[in-house]
Structures are given as structure tokens and as C-alpha cells.
Amino acid sequence: MGVDSEVGALRVVIVHRPGAELRRLTPRNNDDLLFDGLPWVARAQEEHDEFAGLLRSRGVEVLLLSDLLNEALASGAARMQGIAAAVNAQRLGSPLAQELSAYLRGLEPARLADVLTAGMTFDELPSNARPDDSLVRRMHRNTDFVIEPLPNLVFTRDSSIWVGPRVVIPSLALRARARESSLTDLIYAHHPRFTGVRRAYESRTAPVEGGDVLLLAPGVLAVGVGERTTPAGAEALARSLFDDGLAETVLAVPLAQRRAQMHLDTVCTMVDTDAVVMYANVVDTLSAFTIARTPDGVRISDEAPFVDAAADALGIAKLRVIDTGRDPVVAEREQWDDGNNTLALAPGVVVAYERNSRTNARLEDAGIEVLTIAASELGTGRGGPRCMACPAARDPL
């Protein structure tokens, strides 16, 4: 296990096949749960199966998060950890929280895993978990959630980040996703596959999300700072990685705080050791502050163009930039549909959504092999192939 770049040959990856949590989405709650539409779940599952199948066909071991969670919940300590994170006594009140916790403790691992991911409504509470003295239960509608679903679990990139041989369990920024990191934490702590894996930076206060973290090269990271990752989170991550000897340079990259650019990997991902695909509208404006470890401590350089700062950090003359084209309408459409969000399987080989035909053509013209997958439904949560994959092992460059 271990990852020190974005493009080393991918060996092990964690993904989550969309499930019952997506069936919880309605026109009333989809905005709060961070989806732009209501996905056709069966088709989303077919598209995800195609994605996983493509990875396997290229020699990648695909670990399904649901399987890992089921297996981890065989541990009593894991069960207690998962239940404690799901049952919010402050929101539910003490009588209901106690009854719900007792009910969940009696579930088999597979059923408990379903509840922890897909959530539960008040109507689904069994009779033995409906205390008569709970005002909370009496005042909620039956279709309200007693445990909220986690439809964004499909984007496994955000809730754990491998840096070298260690894993970062970050704090996610928005309430709808906050509990996701508790499940990944549970899996890494209690699943036999990850026995002995050490943790890197952990924070419960300053948000950092995996979609904002690019491993440009061994010891060199770029961290987007915008809607989901705060300046405090980026700085704390950098200093922690320096202390652990996991990084020498971190580029803090300011992003516009809007949904279309929620993470750094929505505008820029690596496609080769010296090349990125980048949203054309930000090529000339994307900047970075360079945070470097020095013998005397930490040095933060003045803001500079991202492409120059990245080239300097990588020790190369120039970073190759493959943009999404100068037609502003096409570039904006394909950026919105995650045209810049590619998953590298090896240097110069990436997975991309087939719908972004112009971006994919520009990648191919630049010598990048593009493997495409369908995404009519997977894209409703605004995430591409990179968002849907948490690499746990890559070959060193």
C-alpha cells in the first residue's frame, strides 16, 4: 500500500458502487445532499460497473467500499464507532438516541452497513426503537431522516488520501458529507487489509478534501483552497506532512468558491509525469503559494502562476498543459461535466467520461491514451473518474 504520485501505475483502488443511498434523493432534498439532479440508480450502477470492469481489465485490484465496511463491522469496536457517528443525540434527543443505538447494535454487519450508508427514516424505525417519550419522534414527519443517507460516498477520493505509505483521514467541509470520513476511518482502523497502515495528518476542525489534493510527484503536492478546503486546512496539512517527512513542497492553489470549481481536480488533473489537463478558462489565472520545508522551518513564497510554481517544484523546465479548448462554450460545458477530472492508470493513460469528446480529442492529440466510460447518471453529483476512485497503491515512478 502506498501512493506517491498521480500517474504511477495504479495497482489498488477503493471505489463505492452506487446503492440505496441514491434512492433517497428527492426534489425536496437533492440540493441539501449536493446532487444537481435525481440519478436513475440502475443506470448509474451499470455505468459504475463498467468503470470498475475497465479498471480490472487493466490489472487494477478494485476494492468495493461496501465490502470493506461489511467486513470491518465484524469487529465490535468498529460497530460501536460506526453507530456513535451515525446517532446524533444532540439532534435526536436522549430517549430516541438510546433506543436507536440499542437497535443498531443488534443488527448483522451487512444490515448495519446498509443503514450507515443509506440512512433510515422515522417511518423505518422498528417498534422497539420508537420511545413514547420522544418529542423528536412525535414532531418529525415519517419520511424525515433519523439517520441521513450518504449519496456522495461514490466519490471515495475525498474521505481518505494516501500520501506515500500513510493515509490521511480528513475532515469534510459540508454537513451532508461529514459522516463519510467516519466510515473510512472505521475501515482503515478495523479491516484486516489495512492492519499496520499508519495515519498521517488528522484534523477534526480545518477541512481538507481529497479532491483538492494532487500528488504532483514524490514529496510534491498541490492543494486547492476554495469551497471545500480552507487555508487553515491546507497549511495544517502541509506542516503535518513536513513533520512526518512525507513532503518537501506543497502548492496552495486558490480556487473560485463556486460549485463548478468545488475541488482542484475539477479544473486540473495530471495525465503524465510532466503534463496536466486544465480548464482553458483558468490556464492563465490559476496561481499558487509555495509552502516549502527548509532547514530553518517553513517558508511561504509569494503568489505565482500555478504552471510556473508547479514546474519549479517538479524540477522541470515547463509543465505541459493540455487545455479543454479555446471555444469558451465548449470549455465551460465540458468542465462542468468533469472533462478535466481524469484518473491516471499509468503515465500517459487516463480514464475519462466519454461525453467530453472535445477534451478527450485534445488529450489524444497530445499523445495521451484515453479510456472512456459512460456517465449520463454518474455525473449528477458533479464528479468524474478521479473523484470516484481512491488509489491505495501505485507503482513508484
Secondary structure, DSSP 8 states (H G I E B T S, - for coil): -BB--SSS-EEEEEE----GGGGG--TTTTTTTT-SS---HHHHHHHHHHHHHHHHHTT-EEEEHHHHHHHHTTSHHHHHHHHHHH--HHHH-HHHHHHHHHHHHTS-HHHHHHHHHH-EEGGGS-GGG--TT-HHHHHS-TTSEEE---GGGG-TTTT-EEEBTEEEE---SSGGGTTHHHHHHHHHHH-GGGTT--EEEE-SSS---GGGEEEEETTEEEEEESSSS-HHHHHHHHHHHHHTTS-SEEEEEE--SSGGGSSGGGTEEEEETTEEEE-GGGTTT-EEEEEEEETTEEEE---EEHHHHHHHHHT-S--EEEES-S-HHHHHHHHHTTTT--EEEETTEEEEETT-HHHHHHHHHTT-EEEEE--TTGGGGS--TTTT-EEEEE---
